[in-house]
Amino acid sequence: MTEQSLPAVSFQGVTRRYGPVTAVSGVTLDIAKGEFFALLGSSGSGKTTLLMLLAGFEQPTEGRVLMAGTPITDVPPHRRSIGVVFQNYALFPHMTAAENIAYPLKMRGVGRSEREERVKAALSLVNLTDRGGSYPIQMSGGQQQRVALARSLVFGPDILLMDEPLGALDRRLRDQMQQELKRIQHELGITVIYVTHDQSEAMAMADRIGIMSGGELLQVANPETIYAAPSNHFVARFIGECSILRVVSLDGGTGYEIAGARQSLVSQENVPFDIVVRPESVSLFSVGDSQSTGIFAVPATIRDVTYLGSGWRVALELSDGQSLLANVMRGDLLAGSLEPGKSVNARWNPASVAVLPTEGSP
């Protein structure tokens, strides 16, 4: 394997324990050069610990971490060619933006003339050319975040680590910074490992996502696969909204029955299974509507309706007592007649269904 084809980062059977607590458990993962990789999980899932192991602020209890094929356990943090951006920015309040950005260059012994040129380029990269003389207190949260990003990139690291970097920003600024981060990552071709608990951030920015829970890496895939084909019930519930429904397997796993309605599956399933249905895949029709009749129509009752601006989120109860979520958009047939207690028929396309082994099945 050539150096160019080696992963930028490899975690090989990495475990990190703190006394009786296992923060990271047996993680094996390769991250390609130039990839934008998101580690996604709730608080305590182990994602930040994994980041700290790569940065060198923590050491693995078992396993090893490699950069470009080279073990880095004995390499101190400042020699790992890694830039780090934290949620709190960690800017020096007594330094201007330019001085903050120049700091890592000064610590590396870069001459004054070269420092000034690199700082100028870094400020341009993050669209802050005219704010180099400003102090952090004079800057907005988004501008401070850009300064922190420029400081982490100015010395030309091979990898950029970002730990909940947009968590302190409001929704509008977060959306803007997401676009900026993708632009900068694409422009530089740098490997980015991005830790977040926000699924929308990970889905919007990452080439691949790693879902973590309880210190374990549950699934690694691109956003489309994670959403459409989750590996287990936890991932299905964690990524977006969904309904996980108990069904009866039919014809050797080639189809299923739910609430008296039968539908074929795209591929055969050989174990007891549940189905995952996303709310945007569900269509609702009035009982007796010609479009609701046919092979697959699931009887349901509307229990609750929530206005979302672009449409409505409808909570349904199926005739077998299970719950189902549906999105009804403006212009849909039932958009003007969504009332709790109304009887409807629900339908979804067989191709939109994800299948998971029933929880607890062997």
C-alpha positions as CSV (number, residue, x, y, z in Angstrom):
1,M,0.0,0.0,0.0
2,T,1.4,3.4,-1.0
3,E,1.6,6.3,1.4
4,Q,-1.0,8.1,-0.7
5,S,-3.5,5.3,-0.3
6,L,-3.0,4.8,3.4
7,P,-5.8,6.0,5.6
8,A,-5.2,9.4,7.2
9,V,-6.3,7.9,10.5
10,S,-6.7,4.3,11.7
11,F,-8.1,3.3,15.1
12,Q,-7.2,-0.4,15.6
13,G,-9.1,-2.1,18.4
14,V,-9.0,1.0,20.5
15,T,-10.3,0.9,24.1
16,R,-10.1,3.6,26.8
17,R,-11.0,2.9,30.4
18,Y,-11.2,5.2,33.4
19,G,-11.1,2.8,36.3
20,P,-14.3,0.7,36.0
21,V,-15.8,2.9,33.3
22,T,-15.2,2.1,29.6
23,A,-15.4,5.3,27.6
24,V,-14.4,3.7,24.3
25,S,-14.7,0.0,23.6
26,G,-12.9,-1.8,20.8
27,V,-13.2,0.8,18.1
28,T,-11.7,-0.1,14.7
29,L,-12.1,2.6,12.1
30,D,-10.2,3.9,9.0
31,I,-10.7,7.5,7.9
32,A,-9.5,8.4,4.4
33,K,-7.3,11.4,3.4
34,G,-9.4,14.4,2.5
35,E,-12.5,12.9,4.1
36,F,-15.0,14.9,6.1
37,F,-15.9,12.4,8.8
38,A,-18.5,13.0,11.5
39,L,-18.6,11.2,14.9
40,L,-22.2,11.4,16.0
41,G,-23.6,10.5,19.3
42,S,-25.3,11.7,22.5
43,S,-23.4,13.0,25.5
44,G,-21.2,10.2,27.0
45,S,-21.2,8.1,23.9
46,G,-17.4,8.2,23.6
47,K,-17.0,10.4,20.6
48,T,-15.0,13.1,22.3
49,T,-12.8,10.6,24.0
50,L,-12.0,9.1,20.6
51,L,-11.0,12.5,19.4
52,M,-8.8,13.1,22.4
53,L,-7.0,9.8,21.8
54,L,-6.2,11.0,18.3
55,A,-5.1,14.4,19.4
56,G,-2.8,12.9,22.0
57,F,-4.5,14.3,25.1
58,E,-5.4,10.8,26.1
59,Q,-3.8,7.4,25.6
60,P,-5.6,4.2,24.7
61,T,-5.8,1.4,27.3
62,E,-5.8,-1.1,24.5
63,G,-5.2,-1.0,20.8
64,R,-3.4,1.7,18.8
65,V,-3.9,4.8,16.8
66,L,-2.1,5.4,13.5
67,M,-1.7,8.4,11.2
68,A,-0.8,7.6,7.6
69,G,0.1,4.1,8.7
70,T,2.5,5.2,11.5
71,P,1.6,4.5,15.2
72,I,1.5,7.7,17.1
73,T,1.1,6.5,20.7
74,D,4.5,8.0,21.7
75,V,4.2,11.1,19.6
76,P,3.4,14.2,21.8
77,P,0.3,16.3,20.8
78,H,2.3,19.2,19.4
79,R,4.1,16.9,16.9
80,R,1.0,15.2,15.5
81,S,0.3,17.8,12.8
82,I,-3.3,18.1,14.0
83,G,-5.4,21.3,14.4
84,V,-8.1,21.3,17.0
85,V,-11.2,23.6,17.2
86,F,-13.3,23.4,20.4
87,Q,-16.8,24.7,21.2
88,N,-15.6,27.5,23.4
89,Y,-13.1,28.8,20.8
90,A,-10.3,29.3,23.5
91,L,-9.1,32.6,22.0
92,F,-6.7,34.8,24.0
93,P,-8.8,37.8,25.0
94,H,-5.8,40.1,25.2
95,M,-4.7,39.3,21.6
96,T,-6.2,40.5,18.4
97,A,-7.6,38.1,15.8
98,A,-4.3,38.2,13.9
99,E,-2.2,37.7,17.0
100,N,-4.4,34.7,18.0
101,I,-4.0,33.2,14.6
102,A,-0.2,33.8,14.6
103,Y,0.3,32.2,18.0
104,P,0.8,28.6,16.9
105,L,3.3,29.8,14.2
106,K,5.2,31.8,16.9
107,M,5.4,28.7,19.1
108,R,6.8,26.7,16.1
109,G,9.5,29.3,15.6
110,V,8.2,30.7,12.3
111,G,9.8,34.0,11.3
112,R,7.9,37.2,11.6
113,S,7.6,37.9,7.8
114,E,6.3,34.4,7.1
115,R,4.0,34.6,10.1
116,E,2.4,37.8,8.7
117,E,1.9,36.2,5.2
118,R,0.3,33.1,6.7
119,V,-1.9,35.0,9.0
120,K,-3.0,37.2,6.1
121,A,-3.9,34.1,4.0
122,A,-5.7,32.5,6.9
123,L,-7.8,35.6,7.5
124,S,-8.7,35.6,3.8
125,L,-9.6,31.9,3.9
126,V,-12.2,32.5,6.6
127,N,-13.4,35.9,5.1
128,L,-12.1,38.1,8.0
129,T,-9.5,40.1,6.0
130,D,-10.7,43.3,7.6
131,R,-10.9,42.1,11.2
132,G,-7.3,41.1,11.9
133,G,-6.9,44.0,14.4
134,S,-10.1,43.3,16.3
135,Y,-10.1,41.7,19.8
136,P,-12.4,38.7,20.6
137,I,-14.7,40.9,22.7
138,Q,-15.3,43.1,19.6
139,M,-16.3,40.2,17.4
140,S,-19.5,38.1,17.1
141,G,-19.7,34.5,18.0
142,G,-19.5,33.5,14.3
143,Q,-16.4,35.7,13.8
144,Q,-14.7,34.3,16.8
145,Q,-15.4,30.8,15.5
146,R,-13.7,31.8,12.2
147,V,-10.7,33.0,14.1
148,A,-10.4,29.8,16.0
149,L,-10.7,27.9,12.7
150,A,-8.0,30.0,11.1
151,R,-5.7,29.5,14.0
152,S,-6.1,25.7,13.8
153,L,-5.3,25.8,10.1
154,V,-2.6,28.4,9.8
155,F,0.3,26.0,10.4
156,G,-0.9,23.6,7.7
157,P,-2.0,20.5,9.7
158,D,-2.7,17.2,8.1
159,I,-5.9,16.7,10.1
160,L,-8.5,19.1,11.6
161,L,-10.4,17.9,14.7
162,M,-13.6,19.8,15.6
163,D,-15.4,19.1,18.9
164,E,-18.9,20.5,18.9
165,P,-17.6,23.7,17.2
166,L,-20.9,25.2,16.3
167,G,-22.8,24.4,19.5
168,A,-22.7,28.0,20.9
169,L,-24.1,29.6,17.7
170,D,-27.7,30.3,16.9
171,R,-29.4,28.3,14.1
172,R,-28.8,30.9,11.4
173,L,-25.1,31.2,12.2
174,R,-24.7,27.4,12.4
175,D,-26.2,27.0,9.0
176,Q,-23.8,29.7,7.6
177,M,-20.8,28.1,9.3
178,Q,-21.7,24.6,8.0
179,Q,-21.4,26.0,4.5
180,E,-18.2,27.8,5.3
181,L,-16.6,24.7,6.8
182,K,-17.5,22.6,3.8
183,R,-16.1,25.3,1.5
184,I,-12.8,25.5,3.4
185,Q,-12.4,21.7,3.7
186,H,-13.0,21.3,0.0
187,E,-10.6,24.2,-0.9
188,L,-7.8,22.8,1.3
189,G,-8.5,19.1,0.8
190,I,-7.8,18.5,4.5
191,T,-9.1,15.6,6.5
192,V,-11.7,16.7,9.0
193,I,-13.0,14.7,11.9
194,Y,-16.1,16.4,13.3
195,V,-17.7,15.5,16.7
196,T,-21.3,16.5,17.2
197,H,-24.5,15.4,18.8
198,D,-26.5,17.3,16.2
199,Q,-27.7,14.8,13.5
200,S,-28.6,17.6,11.1
201,E,-25.0,18.9,11.2
202,A,-23.6,15.5,10.5
203,M,-26.0,14.8,7.7
204,A,-25.4,18.1,6.0
205,M,-21.6,18.1,6.1
206,A,-20.1,14.7,6.4
207,D,-19.0,12.3,3.7
208,R,-19.4,9.5,6.2
209,I,-20.9,9.3,9.7
210,G,-19.9,7.1,12.6
211,I,-22.7,6.5,15.1
212,M,-21.5,6.0,18.7
213,S,-23.3,4.8,21.8
214,G,-21.9,3.5,25.1
215,G,-18.4,3.7,23.8
216,E,-19.1,1.5,20.8
217,L,-19.1,2.4,17.1
218,L,-22.5,1.1,15.9
219,Q,-22.5,2.0,12.2
220,V,-20.2,3.7,9.7
221,A,-21.7,4.8,6.4
222,N,-22.5,7.8,4.2
223,P,-25.5,9.9,5.3
224,E,-27.9,8.4,2.8
225,T,-27.2,4.8,3.9
226,I,-27.3,5.7,7.6
227,Y,-30.8,7.2,7.1
228,A,-32.3,4.7,4.7
229,A,-30.7,1.5,6.1
230,P,-29.8,1.9,9.8
231,S,-28.0,-1.1,11.3
232,N,-30.1,-1.4,14.4
233,H,-33.0,0.1,16.4
234,F,-30.8,2.7,18.2
235,V,-29.4,4.1,14.9
236,A,-32.9,4.2,13.4
237,R,-34.3,6.2,16.3
238,F,-31.2,8.5,16.6
239,I,-31.1,9.6,13.0
240,G,-34.2,11.5,12.1
241,E,-37.8,10.6,13.1
242,C,-39.2,7.2,12.3
243,S,-41.8,4.6,13.3
244,I,-40.5,1.1,14.1
245,L,-43.4,-1.3,13.6
246,R,-43.9,-4.9,14.7
247,V,-45.0,-7.0,11.7
248,V,-45.8,-10.6,11.0
249,S,-43.5,-12.3,8.5
250,L,-45.2,-13.8,5.5
251,D,-44.2,-16.3,2.9
252,G,-40.8,-17.1,4.3
253,G,-39.8,-13.5,4.8
254,T,-40.7,-12.2,1.4
255,G,-43.5,-10.0,2.8
256,Y,-45.2,-8.9,6.0
257,E,-48.6,-8.2,7.5
258,I,-49.5,-5.2,9.7
259,A,-52.9,-4.3,11.0
260,G,-54.5,-6.6,8.5
261,A,-52.7,-5.1,5.5
262,R,-50.1,-7.1,3.5
263,Q,-47.1,-5.9,1.6
264,S,-44.1,-7.5,-0.2
265,L,-40.5,-6.8,0.7
266,V,-37.8,-5.8,-1.7
267,S,-35.6,-8.6,-0.4
268,Q,-36.2,-11.7,1.6
269,E,-35.7,-11.6,5.4
270,N,-34.9,-14.8,7.2
271,V,-35.4,-13.8,10.9
272,P,-38.3,-12.2,12.9
273,F,-38.1,-8.6,11.8
274,D,-39.5,-5.1,12.4
275,I,-39.9,-2.4,9.8
276,V,-38.7,1.2,9.9
277,V,-40.9,3.7,8.2
278,R,-39.9,7.4,7.9
279,P,-42.8,10.0,8.2
280,E,-42.0,11.5,4.8
281,S,-42.6,8.1,3.2
282,V,-46.2,7.8,4.5
283,S,-49.2,8.9,2.5
284,L,-52.6,9.4,4.1
285,F,-56.0,9.0,2.4
286,S,-59.6,9.4,3.5
287,V,-61.3,6.1,4.1
288,G,-63.2,5.2,1.0
289,D,-60.9,7.3,-1.2
290,S,-60.2,5.4,-4.4
291,Q,-56.4,6.0,-3.9
292,S,-56.6,4.3,-0.5
293,T,-58.1,1.1,-1.7
294,G,-56.0,-1.8,-3.1
295,I,-53.5,-4.3,-1.9
296,F,-51.9,-2.2,0.9
297,A,-53.9,0.2,3.0
298,V,-53.3,0.4,6.8
299,P,-56.3,1.6,8.8
300,A,-55.3,4.3,11.3
301,T,-56.8,7.1,13.5
302,I,-55.3,10.6,13.8
303,R,-54.3,11.3,17.4
304,D,-52.4,14.5,17.1
305,V,-51.5,17.1,14.5
306,T,-48.5,19.5,14.8
307,Y,-48.0,22.5,12.5
308,L,-44.5,22.7,11.1
309,G,-44.8,25.6,8.7
310,S,-44.1,23.7,5.5
311,G,-46.8,21.2,6.5
312,W,-48.0,19.1,9.4
313,R,-46.6,16.2,11.5
314,V,-49.4,13.7,12.1
315,A,-49.3,11.2,14.9
316,L,-51.5,8.1,14.1
317,E,-52.7,5.1,15.9
318,L,-53.0,1.9,13.8
319,S,-55.9,-0.4,14.2
320,D,-53.5,-2.8,16.0
321,G,-52.5,-0.2,18.6
322,Q,-49.1,0.8,17.2
323,S,-48.0,4.3,16.6
324,L,-47.1,5.8,13.2
325,L,-45.8,9.2,12.2
326,A,-46.7,10.9,8.8
327,N,-45.8,14.1,7.1
328,V,-48.6,15.9,5.3
329,M,-47.4,18.7,3.1
330,R,-49.3,21.7,1.7
331,G,-51.2,20.6,-1.3
332,D,-51.7,17.0,-0.1
333,L,-55.2,15.6,-0.3
334,L,-55.8,15.7,3.4
335,A,-54.0,19.0,4.1
336,G,-57.2,20.8,4.9
337,S,-58.9,18.1,6.9
338,L,-56.5,16.9,9.6
339,E,-58.5,16.4,12.8
340,P,-57.8,14.2,15.8
341,G,-60.2,11.3,15.8
342,K,-60.4,11.1,12.0
343,S,-60.1,7.7,10.4
344,V,-57.7,7.4,7.5
345,N,-55.7,4.8,5.5
346,A,-51.9,5.0,5.5
347,R,-49.7,3.7,2.7
348,W,-46.0,3.6,1.9
349,N,-43.8,2.3,-0.9
350,P,-42.1,-1.1,-0.3
351,A,-38.8,0.4,-1.3
352,S,-39.0,3.0,1.5
353,V,-39.0,0.4,4.2
354,A,-35.9,-0.5,6.2
355,V,-35.9,-3.9,7.8
356,L,-34.3,-4.7,11.2
357,P,-34.1,-7.9,13.2
358,T,-36.7,-7.8,16.0
359,E,-35.1,-6.6,19.2
360,G,-34.1,-9.5,21.3
361,S,-34.1,-12.0,18.4
362,P,-31.0,-14.2,18.0
